Amino acid sequence: MITISGTPSKGWLHRALGVTFDRDYYFDPARRHEVDRLCNRYAAETFPDLAIFYSESNLGRIQYWTPDQVLVGGIQPNLLLGMLLGAEFRPADDRDADIVPGCLAGVEPADLPTVETLLEHDLVRQFDRQIVQIRSESHGNLHPIPPFFWDASGRAALHGALTTAQKLCGETIFVDMMTDPDRCRRLLQWIADAYVLLVRHFAKAADPPMTEVHVGECSCCMLSPAMSRDFVVPATDVVARALGPVRFHSCGNSTRLLDAFAQIERLCSLDVGGETSLGRVREVFGRQMPVSIAPLPRDMSAESPAPIVDWARRALEENAGGPLDFVYHVEPDYRIETIRALTDFVKQQNDFRAVRSHRRAGEGRV
């Protein structure tokens, strides 16, 4: 089965609608719901021929979104963990939010708090109260989606332990893995344990059916295969054993790392960058492994659709008939006509299947 879907970026929506993604957007569920619905109505009206809906890049899925969903604490996972450790949150009107990085720079693993104390943080309690309030005051008409979840599918989303360590400790983590590997392993173990505790807590608070977990290890494409096996795989295994089957994400060209990824316990799907060889993916994982792949940014920015269509043609040939999902995130400088050409090409494939949202009547009108 071949599918394709996309999400518009905050930069794109700010330019198109004038919406701002300020602090209230992230911490006031009513405002979040209002803005998210506006963005989704715009996407449905503006791109009726494309399976585009508003969510964080590659996390929410259009077939599991409905207008009654209200995201509570819908903030990138490594930012949430950073805030619980004292990092300053920095929203931006026209792009993704961030935190001041380096809140754990120079901190020894032995000096980290026990993960259980994270649940005592005022922010966790605030999100807990908001979930209860939405369910009570809406009389069942609204469905709160808790932190670390992005739709009603039950799939949690985390950053990988290494990617989180890079945000919280800084770039020195890559040197530390060579000079003090045991210290780094303890740090990554703590991060994995913290994520497990937080996801379990919020899954229980809002009672979604836990199905799987997306682990976004955006930084691992900078590692060697040996270092991926030594650091990334064990930390991911901690999450897999505790939370369930893993959808593993790696940015960039991950071809050389596929053998290492194959060692991840409970691996159920892959999400890779557009330069990764799908032929090698099928050699390592076989034809049954579901794979998501993202087009290259330079191709989505190109005036001519030829590069992106040629890329998709090669990807389909290498894929050899396995389940494949093309996913893209629309940044302000990307060309919709180029993305539309990619969509039209994918739709021509015999095994193409459309993905559809559950928007109710009237949700497609702004």
SVG drawing of the C-alpha trace seen along z (x, -y; Angstrom):
<svg xmlns="http://www.w3.org/2000/svg" viewBox="-22 -38 60 48">
<polyline fill="none" stroke="black" stroke-width="0.4" points="0.0,0.0 1.3,-3.5 0.0,-6.6 0.9,-10.3 0.0,-13.1 1.4,-16.4 1.3,-19.0 1.7,-22.8 4.3,-24.5 3.6,-27.3 5.6,-29.6 3.3,-28.8 0.2,-29.3 1.4,-32.5 2.0,-33.9 -1.3,-32.6 -3.6,-33.4 -1.8,-35.8 -2.2,-33.4 0.5,-33.7 1.8,-30.8 2.5,-32.7 2.7,-31.4 -1.1,-31.2 -1.3,-29.0 0.7,-26.3 -0.7,-26.7 -4.4,-27.7 -6.3,-24.7 -9.2,-26.9 -7.0,-29.1 -5.1,-26.1 -8.3,-24.4 -9.5,-27.6 -6.3,-28.1 -5.9,-24.4 -9.4,-24.3 -8.8,-27.5 -5.6,-26.0 -7.4,-22.7 -10.3,-24.5 -7.8,-26.5 -6.0,-23.4 -9.2,-21.6 -10.5,-24.5 -7.2,-25.5 -5.9,-22.0 -9.0,-19.9 -7.0,-17.6 -4.1,-17.0 -4.2,-15.1 -3.0,-18.0 -3.9,-18.8 -2.3,-20.8 -0.1,-19.0 3.5,-18.8 5.7,-17.5 5.2,-13.8 3.6,-13.2 -0.2,-13.6 -2.1,-11.6 -5.0,-12.9 -7.0,-9.7 -7.0,-10.0 -7.8,-13.7 -11.3,-15.0 -12.4,-18.6 -13.3,-17.8 -9.7,-17.0 -8.1,-19.6 -4.3,-19.3 -3.2,-19.8 0.6,-20.5 1.0,-20.0 4.7,-20.8 7.7,-19.0 8.8,-16.2 12.4,-17.3 11.1,-20.8 8.6,-19.5 11.3,-17.5 13.6,-20.5 11.0,-22.8 10.5,-20.2 14.2,-20.6 14.1,-24.4 14.7,-25.4 13.0,-28.6 10.3,-28.1 10.6,-30.4 7.6,-30.6 7.8,-32.3 4.9,-33.9 5.8,-32.4 7.8,-29.2 8.2,-26.3 8.8,-27.0 12.1,-26.2 13.7,-26.3 17.0,-27.9 19.3,-24.9 21.9,-23.5 19.9,-23.2 21.9,-20.0 25.2,-21.3 27.9,-20.0 25.4,-18.2 26.4,-14.8 23.9,-11.9 24.2,-11.2 22.9,-14.8 19.8,-14.5 16.5,-14.3 14.7,-11.0 12.3,-10.7 9.4,-10.3 9.8,-13.9 9.0,-15.2 5.3,-14.4 5.4,-16.9 6.2,-19.8 3.6,-22.6 3.5,-22.2 2.5,-18.5 -0.2,-19.4 -1.4,-22.2 -1.8,-19.8 -3.6,-17.3 -6.1,-19.9 -6.7,-21.0 -7.5,-17.5 -10.0,-17.0 -11.5,-20.4 -12.0,-19.8 -13.7,-16.5 -16.0,-17.9 -17.0,-21.2 -17.5,-20.0 -19.8,-17.2 -18.0,-14.7 -18.2,-17.0 -14.4,-17.6 -11.7,-15.0 -8.5,-16.1 -5.3,-14.8 -2.6,-14.7 1.1,-15.8 3.2,-13.4 0.2,-12.4 -0.9,-14.2 -4.2,-12.6 -6.6,-9.9 -4.5,-7.0 -2.9,-6.1 0.6,-6.6 2.8,-8.5 5.7,-10.6 9.1,-11.1 12.4,-12.4 15.1,-9.9 17.4,-10.0 20.4,-11.2 18.4,-14.0 17.1,-15.1 20.6,-15.0 21.8,-17.2 19.1,-19.8 19.6,-19.6 23.4,-19.2 24.6,-20.8 26.9,-19.6 29.5,-18.3 27.4,-15.2 29.0,-13.9 32.5,-14.3 31.4,-12.9 30.3,-9.7 33.9,-9.1 35.6,-10.4 33.2,-9.4 30.9,-6.7 29.7,-5.3 28.5,-8.8 26.6,-9.2 25.0,-5.8 23.7,-6.8 22.4,-10.1 20.6,-8.5 19.1,-5.9 17.8,-8.6 16.2,-10.4 14.5,-7.2 13.2,-6.5 11.9,-10.0 10.0,-9.7 8.5,-6.4 7.2,-7.8 5.7,-10.9 4.0,-9.0 2.5,-6.4 1.2,-9.2 -0.5,-11.2 -1.8,-8.1 -3.5,-7.2 -4.8,-10.7 -6.6,-11.0 -7.1,-7.3 -6.2,-6.9 -5.5,-3.4 -1.7,-3.1 -0.8,-1.5 2.8,-2.4 5.5,-5.0 7.2,-7.2 10.9,-7.7 12.3,-10.7 16.1,-10.2 16.9,-13.1 20.5,-13.3 21.6,-9.7 22.3,-10.2 25.5,-12.0 26.7,-8.8 28.6,-5.8 26.8,-2.5 28.9,-1.3 28.0,-4.3 24.3,-3.9 24.4,-0.3 26.2,-1.3 24.1,-4.4 20.9,-4.8 19.7,-1.2 19.9,-0.5 18.1,-3.7 15.4,-3.0 15.0,0.5 14.1,-1.0 11.2,-2.8 10.1,0.1 10.0,2.6 8.0,0.2 5.6,-1.5 5.2,0.8 6.1,1.1 8.4,-1.5 8.1,-3.7 11.7,-4.8 12.6,-8.1 16.0,-9.2 16.6,-12.3 19.0,-12.5 20.7,-9.6 20.4,-6.6 21.4,-3.9 24.6,-3.0 22.6,-2.8 19.9,-0.3 21.7,2.7 21.9,1.0 18.2,0.0 17.4,3.7 18.6,4.4 15.9,2.2 13.5,4.3 9.8,4.2 10.6,2.2 7.3,1.9 8.0,-0.8 10.6,-3.1 10.5,-6.8 13.5,-8.0 14.9,-10.9 14.6,-11.0 18.3,-10.1 18.0,-6.8 18.1,-3.8 14.8,-2.0 16.5,0.8 18.7,1.3 15.7,0.9 14.0,3.8 17.2,5.9 17.5,5.5 13.8,5.5 12.0,7.3 8.9,6.2 6.5,6.2 8.0,3.4 6.0,0.2 8.2,-2.7 7.6,-6.5 9.9,-8.6 10.1,-12.4 11.0,-14.2 14.1,-16.3 13.7,-20.0 15.5,-21.1 13.1,-19.1 10.1,-20.6 11.5,-24.1 12.3,-23.5 10.3,-25.3 10.3,-22.2 8.5,-19.1 11.0,-16.8 13.4,-16.3 10.8,-15.3 9.0,-13.0 12.2,-11.4 13.0,-10.9 9.6,-9.3 10.0,-7.0 13.4,-5.7 11.9,-5.3 9.0,-3.2 11.3,-1.1 13.6,-0.4 10.7,0.2 9.7,3.3 6.0,3.2 6.3,2.8 4.0,0.6 5.3,-3.0 4.0,-6.3 5.3,-9.6 5.1,-12.3 6.0,-16.0 5.9,-19.2 5.2,-22.4 7.6,-25.2 7.1,-28.8 9.5,-28.5 8.2,-25.2 6.2,-25.2 2.7,-23.7 2.6,-23.0 5.7,-20.9 4.2,-19.0 1.0,-18.6 3.0,-17.0 4.4,-14.5 0.9,-13.7 -0.5,-13.2 2.4,-10.9 1.9,-8.8 -1.9,-8.6 -1.2,-7.0 0.3,-3.9 -1.8,-0.8 -1.4,-0.2 -2.1,-3.8 -4.6,-4.2 -6.1,-7.6 -5.9,-8.6 -8.9,-10.5 -9.7,-12.6 -12.8,-12.4 -13.8,-16.1 -17.5,-16.6 -19.7,-18.4 -18.8,-22.1 -15.3,-21.6 -13.9,-22.2 -15.2,-25.8 -13.3,-28.8"/>
</svg>
